[in-house]
């Protein structure tokens, strides 16, 4: 029966014992369901895919992250992780078994840059999903398994407690926040409204603001006009506005840092 349907195309093989009906055009949920079936009994979504389902970070586009207990050969398109998960580290969202937010964040800590981990923590906090004591409990249970990841999580939690990580809304802003830290610039407030105009970074004591201009977001006539109106209004309010492009913050970080430092040192 399977052979006949495969020949006719009414079934399409995705993995051993896992078939799509009539086509391969599965939505993300379908891809994850297929991965769970292919990984076998007890499999749960984890890492990037669990973060995607929880809505705290984009999912994995290349391979589906699945955690299992025991040894199995990884099916095609699946990245297998092996761990014995206690019941309180597994939950269900939209019918899909996956690691809890706390376990997901601890798993991500071993694979994400510090800034991206901080962003995931803030997104969990923004959605009121963040439970720091539960994260610490997961870290205690997995002590010695991922020392590097645990150190990264402790550092991110310390930053969170100190208020040093702030929610940013683009990768460019993440890079700029890292630039501020790496060049020991004074801490800025990010995504702040000044007289009904939003700026990407703001040092209120010095009256200095920074705007990050990407071509995708600022390359239209309407955006060009809006940016000039914003710049004029902020200048009239006494704000000293610096504008940097994606190329500036990525390829000329030292120059950007020097210009910001000079603006902050100048007399307001």
Kinemage of the C-alpha trace (Angstrom):
@kinemage 1
@onewidth
@group {chain A} dominant
@subgroup {mainchain}
@vectorlist {calphas} color= white
{ca unk a 1} P 0.000 0.000 0.000
{ca unk a 2} L 2.777 2.436 0.892
{ca unk a 3} L 4.752 1.605 -2.238
{ca unk a 4} L 1.736 2.184 -4.474
{ca unk a 5} L 0.890 5.519 -2.845
{ca unk a 6} L 4.501 6.660 -3.009
{ca unk a 7} L 4.605 5.812 -6.710
{ca unk a 8} L 1.375 7.719 -7.293
{ca unk a 9} L 2.586 10.696 -5.265
{ca unk a 10} L -0.314 10.637 -2.828
{ca unk a 11} L 2.283 10.074 -0.105
{ca unk a 12} L 5.651 11.842 0.036
{ca unk a 13} L 8.380 10.355 2.205
{ca unk a 14} L 9.880 12.816 4.707
{ca unk a 15} L 11.770 10.377 6.914
{ca unk a 16} L 11.680 6.714 7.713
{ca unk a 17} L 8.086 5.929 8.619
{ca unk a 18} L 7.002 9.581 8.245
{ca unk a 19} L 5.048 10.767 5.217
{ca unk a 20} L 3.326 13.912 4.016
{ca unk a 21} L 0.030 13.590 2.199
{ca unk a 22} L 0.319 14.744 -1.398
{ca unk a 23} L 3.056 17.399 -1.086
{ca unk a 24} L 6.112 18.599 0.845
{ca unk a 25} L 4.853 22.141 1.449
{ca unk a 26} L 4.548 21.858 5.213
{ca unk a 27} L 4.088 24.862 7.451
{ca unk a 28} L 6.494 25.258 10.403
{ca unk a 29} L 4.186 23.331 12.718
{ca unk a 30} L 3.966 20.472 10.211
{ca unk a 31} L 7.744 20.348 9.892
{ca unk a 32} L 8.063 20.112 13.674
{ca unk a 33} L 5.426 17.400 13.956
{ca unk a 34} L 7.230 15.383 11.274
{ca unk a 35} L 10.526 15.822 13.125
{ca unk a 36} L 8.999 14.590 16.375
{ca unk a 37} L 7.579 11.503 14.658
{ca unk a 38} L 10.920 10.800 12.961
{ca unk a 39} L 12.878 11.169 16.227
{ca unk a 40} L 10.691 8.590 17.912
{ca unk a 41} L 8.783 8.170 21.193
{ca unk a 42} L 9.609 10.641 23.925
{ca unk a 43} L 11.055 13.242 21.560
{ca unk a 44} L 10.446 16.911 22.394
{ca unk a 45} L 11.256 20.142 20.575
{ca unk a 46} L 14.111 22.032 22.192
{ca unk a 47} L 16.719 24.755 21.750
{ca unk a 48} L 15.952 27.100 18.819
{ca unk a 49} L 12.727 25.383 17.804
{ca unk a 50} L 11.354 25.425 21.342
{ca unk a 51} L 12.290 29.112 21.526
{ca unk a 52} L 10.428 29.697 18.275
{ca unk a 53} L 7.276 27.995 19.557
{ca unk a 54} L 7.472 29.948 22.840
{ca unk a 55} L 7.897 33.135 20.804
{ca unk a 56} L 11.073 34.299 22.552
{ca unk a 57} L 13.397 33.878 19.566
{ca unk a 58} L 13.141 32.930 15.865
{ca unk a 59} L 13.037 29.211 15.182
{ca unk a 60} L 15.590 27.114 13.358
{ca unk a 61} L 15.341 27.292 9.560
{ca unk a 62} L 17.929 24.655 8.665
{ca unk a 63} L 17.306 21.724 10.987
{ca unk a 64} L 14.725 21.037 13.668
{ca unk a 65} L 16.129 20.871 17.207
{ca unk a 66} L 14.797 17.816 19.049
{ca unk a 67} L 15.879 16.355 22.400
{ca unk a 68} L 15.631 12.620 23.088
{ca unk a 69} L 16.801 10.252 25.780
{ca unk a 70} L 19.148 7.546 24.599
{ca unk a 71} L 21.119 7.036 21.416
{ca unk a 72} L 19.586 7.148 17.971
{ca unk a 73} L 20.834 8.087 14.546
{ca unk a 74} L 19.723 11.598 13.661
{ca unk a 75} L 17.091 11.527 10.895
{ca unk a 76} L 17.462 13.864 7.937
{ca unk a 77} L 16.811 17.508 8.734
{ca unk a 78} L 16.894 16.986 12.503
{ca unk a 79} L 19.531 18.079 15.002
{ca unk a 80} L 19.352 15.621 17.878
{ca unk a 81} L 20.250 16.556 21.436
{ca unk a 82} L 20.442 13.864 24.112
{ca unk a 83} L 19.248 14.453 27.658
{ca unk a 84} L 16.996 12.834 30.244
{ca unk a 85} L 14.438 15.568 30.799
{ca unk a 86} L 12.463 15.547 34.063
{ca unk a 87} L 8.691 16.008 33.670
{ca unk a 88} L 8.734 19.590 34.948
{ca unk a 89} L 11.100 20.644 32.145
{ca unk a 90} L 8.671 19.532 29.431
{ca unk a 91} L 5.432 21.247 28.461
{ca unk a 92} L 3.007 21.443 25.537
{ca unk a 93} L 2.210 24.429 23.339
{ca unk a 94} L -0.290 24.117 20.487
{ca unk a 95} L -0.218 20.361 21.039
{ca unk a 96} L 3.555 20.122 20.553
{ca unk a 97} L 5.770 18.625 23.290
{ca unk a 98} L 8.726 20.909 23.979
{ca unk a 99} L 11.088 22.061 26.678
{ca unk a 100} L 9.842 24.713 29.093
{ca unk a 101} L 10.894 28.330 28.684
{ca unk a 102} L 13.427 27.933 31.508
{ca unk a 103} L 15.030 24.777 30.094
{ca unk a 104} L 14.991 26.295 26.609
{ca unk a 105} L 16.867 29.396 27.788
{ca unk a 106} L 19.477 27.304 29.612
{ca unk a 107} L 19.978 25.187 26.470
{ca unk a 108} L 20.290 28.304 24.302
{ca unk a 109} L 22.920 29.797 26.603
{ca unk a 110} L 25.457 27.275 25.309
{ca unk a 111} L 24.993 28.272 21.667
{ca unk a 112} L 24.022 31.974 21.494
{ca unk a 113} L 26.163 35.112 21.707
{ca unk a 114} L 25.662 37.023 24.948
{ca unk a 115} L 23.656 39.808 23.303
{ca unk a 116} L 21.274 37.362 21.631
{ca unk a 117} L 20.805 35.469 24.873
{ca unk a 118} L 20.021 38.756 26.597
{ca unk a 119} L 17.443 39.570 23.943
{ca unk a 120} L 15.766 36.177 24.446
{ca unk a 121} L 15.670 36.788 28.209
{ca unk a 122} L 14.104 40.198 27.707
{ca unk a 123} L 11.521 38.847 25.291
{ca unk a 124} L 10.577 36.176 27.840
{ca unk a 125} L 10.388 38.902 30.480
{ca unk a 126} L 8.263 41.105 28.228
{ca unk a 127} L 5.794 38.242 27.753
{ca unk a 128} L 5.855 37.538 31.509
{ca unk a 129} L 7.333 34.096 30.879
{ca unk a 130} L 10.597 34.682 32.721
{ca unk a 131} L 11.048 32.815 36.001
{ca unk a 132} L 14.602 33.366 37.244
{ca unk a 133} L 14.398 30.927 40.213
{ca unk a 134} L 13.251 28.192 37.821
{ca unk a 135} L 16.158 28.966 35.473
{ca unk a 136} L 18.549 28.661 38.398
{ca unk a 137} L 16.929 25.358 39.364
{ca unk a 138} L 17.475 23.999 35.846
{ca unk a 139} L 21.098 25.147 35.966
{ca unk a 140} L 21.582 23.338 39.257
{ca unk a 141} L 20.178 20.119 37.790
{ca unk a 142} L 22.411 20.334 34.723
{ca unk a 143} L 25.492 21.445 36.626
{ca unk a 144} L 28.670 20.204 35.000
{ca unk a 145} L 26.989 19.434 31.678
{ca unk a 146} L 27.457 22.768 29.897
{ca unk a 147} L 29.834 24.901 31.942
{ca unk a 148} L 30.265 27.473 29.175
{ca unk a 149} L 26.520 27.851 28.764
{ca unk a 150} L 25.963 28.186 32.496
{ca unk a 151} L 28.608 30.906 32.743
{ca unk a 152} L 26.926 32.779 29.882
{ca unk a 153} L 23.530 32.468 31.556
{ca unk a 154} L 24.844 33.719 34.894
{ca unk a 155} L 26.418 36.711 33.169
{ca unk a 156} L 23.183 37.454 31.284
{ca unk a 157} L 21.131 37.175 34.474
{ca unk a 158} L 23.576 39.491 36.251
{ca unk a 159} L 23.150 42.009 33.432
{ca unk a 160} L 19.401 41.626 33.653
{ca unk a 161} L 19.402 42.284 37.401
{ca unk a 162} L 21.664 45.306 36.901
{ca unk a 163} L 19.370 46.671 34.224
{ca unk a 164} L 22.159 46.703 31.665
{ca unk a 165} L 20.324 44.695 29.031
{ca unk a 166} L 17.505 46.512 27.327
{ca unk a 167} L 15.073 45.222 24.762
{ca unk a 168} L 16.156 46.154 21.260
{ca unk a 169} L 14.185 45.550 18.123
{ca unk a 170} L 16.749 44.868 15.430
{ca unk a 171} L 20.027 43.083 14.953
{ca unk a 172} L 21.624 46.436 14.152
{ca unk a 173} L 20.667 47.727 17.593
{ca unk a 174} L 22.126 44.588 19.170
{ca unk a 175} L 25.423 45.263 17.398
{ca unk a 176} L 25.386 48.881 18.568
{ca unk a 177} L 24.672 47.837 22.163
{ca unk a 178} L 27.670 45.505 21.977
{ca unk a 179} L 29.768 48.354 20.549
{ca unk a 180} L 28.872 50.512 23.567
{ca unk a 181} L 29.961 47.771 25.945
{ca unk a 182} L 33.107 46.715 24.089
{ca unk a 183} L 34.400 50.307 23.839
{ca unk a 184} L 33.541 51.131 27.461
{ca unk a 185} L 31.171 53.956 26.537
{ca unk a 186} L 28.748 55.243 29.172
{ca unk a 187} L 25.533 53.235 29.290
{ca unk a 188} L 22.817 54.545 26.987
{ca unk a 189} L 19.057 54.284 27.158
{ca unk a 190} L 17.784 52.418 24.101
{ca unk a 191} L 14.618 53.038 22.083
{ca unk a 192} L 13.639 56.213 23.926
{ca unk a 193} L 10.950 58.765 23.022
{ca unk a 194} L 11.974 62.436 23.044
{ca unk a 195} L 9.191 64.922 22.343
{ca unk a 196} L 7.139 62.302 20.479
{ca unk a 197} L 10.140 61.207 18.418
{ca unk a 198} L 11.899 57.897 19.038
{ca unk a 199} L 15.685 57.590 18.977
{ca unk a 200} L 17.719 54.391 19.052
{ca unk a 201} L 20.121 55.472 21.813
{ca unk a 202} L 20.021 58.411 24.232
{ca unk a 203} L 22.435 59.848 26.793
{ca unk a 204} L 20.209 62.352 28.630
{ca unk a 205} L 22.944 63.902 30.792
{ca unk a 206} L 24.956 64.861 27.700
{ca unk a 207} L 21.978 65.580 25.474
{ca unk a 208} L 23.334 63.170 22.821
{ca unk a 209} L 21.207 60.822 20.733
{ca unk a 210} L 22.074 58.231 18.095
{ca unk a 211} L 19.997 57.060 15.159
{ca unk a 212} L 20.874 53.835 13.328
{ca unk a 213} L 19.932 54.028 9.657
{ca unk a 214} L 19.518 50.827 7.668
{ca unk a 215} L 18.754 51.101 3.955
{ca unk a 216} L 15.851 48.676 4.324
{ca unk a 217} L 14.091 50.865 6.900
{ca unk a 218} L 15.225 54.306 5.754
{ca unk a 219} L 15.662 53.950 1.990
{ca unk a 220} L 12.294 55.337 0.866
{ca unk a 221} L 11.256 58.917 0.101
{ca unk a 222} L 8.803 58.862 2.988
{ca unk a 223} L 11.458 57.641 5.432
{ca unk a 224} L 13.930 60.212 4.097
{ca unk a 225} L 11.421 63.007 4.734
{ca unk a 226} L 10.504 61.662 8.182
{ca unk a 227} L 14.148 61.416 9.214
{ca unk a 228} L 14.812 65.051 8.273
{ca unk a 229} L 11.771 66.246 10.188
{ca unk a 230} L 12.864 64.257 13.235
{ca unk a 231} L 16.422 65.585 13.029
{ca unk a 232} L 15.254 69.194 12.778
{ca unk a 233} L 12.847 68.854 15.681
{ca unk a 234} L 15.458 67.242 17.933
{ca unk a 235} L 18.021 69.900 17.018
{ca unk a 236} L 15.570 72.635 17.973
{ca unk a 237} L 15.107 70.871 21.328
{ca unk a 238} L 18.855 71.014 21.947
{ca unk a 239} L 19.542 67.353 21.193
{ca unk a 240} L 22.830 66.598 19.464
{ca unk a 241} L 21.949 63.822 17.025
{ca unk a 242} L 24.499 61.433 15.511
{ca unk a 243} L 23.494 59.138 12.654
{ca unk a 244} L 25.280 55.904 11.775
{ca unk a 245} L 24.703 53.313 9.073
{ca unk a 246} L 24.904 49.541 9.237
{ca unk a 247} L 28.354 49.716 7.635
{ca unk a 248} L 29.481 52.206 10.276
{ca unk a 249} L 28.599 50.064 13.290
{ca unk a 250} L 29.807 46.805 11.721
{ca unk a 251} L 32.978 47.862 9.896
{ca unk a 252} L 33.948 51.137 11.597
{ca unk a 253} L 33.125 50.424 15.208
{ca unk a 254} L 36.208 52.172 16.590
{ca unk a 255} L 35.439 55.352 14.631
{ca unk a 256} L 31.805 55.290 15.758
{ca unk a 257} L 32.881 54.837 19.376
{ca unk a 258} L 35.341 57.738 19.077
{ca unk a 259} L 32.695 60.045 17.648
{ca unk a 260} L 30.176 59.132 20.340
{ca unk a 261} L 32.800 59.617 23.046
{ca unk a 262} L 33.721 63.031 21.651
{ca unk a 263} L 30.072 64.093 21.553
{ca unk a 264} L 29.540 62.942 25.130
{ca unk a 265} L 32.642 64.851 26.282
{ca unk a 266} L 31.717 68.088 24.525
{ca unk a 267} L 30.001 70.842 26.457
{ca unk a 268} L 26.208 70.507 26.058
